[in-house]
Structure formats: structure tokens, C-alpha cells
């Protein structure tokens, strides 16, 4: 069994970021794929476990510097 603390230390030492930061980055990368496949912003937010679109939009903008809609428009 691995404790939460041990996992957190491994993430920090191996990845150079916290587990929470790693999880958000994985969600961001997955969201880009779902948006490329044509899902709506709301569908992507719900798929990633967000209860509403606004926290997802804020996370996406933090990592990309643009909203998910702006990202989708650039794909066209």
C-alpha cells in the first residue's frame, strides 16, 4: 500500500509538480483531445468531472491562455 503522502512525494520528485497539478494537467490534455473530436465545452466539462462549465473553462484558460471555445475556433 502507498500512502497519500508517499504518492505526493513521488510526484514532486519524479514529475517536479504536485499530484494535484499533475492531475489538472492530465485533465487539460484530455480536454484538448475531446474538443478536437467535436464535443461541446459543457460535454467536456461533465466528462472530466466538473459540475458546470465555468471551473473547466478557468482551468483550460490557465493552461492554454485561451478559452475552450477559442481553442475550438483555432482548429477550424
Buried (B, 14 or more C-beta within 10 A) or exposed (E): EEEEEEEEEEBBEEEEEEBEEBEBBEBBEEBBEBBEEEBBBBBBBBBBEBEEBEEBBEBBBEBBEEBBEEBBEEEE
